[in-house]
Amino acid sequence: MKFLIWLALVALINSGASEARSTQEKGDRASTSADAAPRLATSDIRAISTSIDFALEAVVGPVRAGLMCLPNSSLRGRDFVRSQRDLALLMQQVADERDVGGPAIDGLKVGFKAMRVKLCAKSWGVFGTGDRQDLSGEADFVFDWSAAGLLTEPREVRVQIKVSKGEAMPPSDIMREALRQLLAQIRQNLS
């Protein structure tokens, strides 16, 4: 019996080491233009300024784990975007991803006001040895935006993201999808 316990412990340690290696290989690096979808030569958005109007250290919701999505830990704003600079870079990458048409926007100002999430890491696995990064569930983002010369008063927009288990993604990709939907709503409002 002691041998089986020892064998299970060794397997658990080895799986944790391999997960650490795979995480280290992926790296915790900032996204680059090579990571984004094919870019345009120029974007129809000429200048984007961003602001974050809540503390990124604040808890934005629970993360649950396992097959039954039992409480596990909390997610913070910094899990989705690390800083105001990262938000500006991500916003520009999303704007450059593809040509969706619409009017040229000169001075787009985007404020990240709040967010609330209810996410689950269903692939967390037995004894927590599975994938902890890919999350599914619901995320609710609140932004405001204005554009120089087109809309001077900030307009508040709520973006709701629903991620199914089959489409589970890390928090940074959920943030990218929220910004895609935000830009689509902005372009629709300006058309």
PyMOL commands that set and color helices and strands:
alter all, ss='L'
color gray80, all
select helices_A, chain A and resi 2-26+77-79+84-97+122-124+126-128+165-167+171-190
alter helices_A, ss='H'
color red, helices_A
select strands_A, chain A and resi 45-52+59-65+70-76+105-121+136-147+151-163
alter strands_A, ss='S'
color yellow, strands_A
deselect
rebuild
show_as cartoon
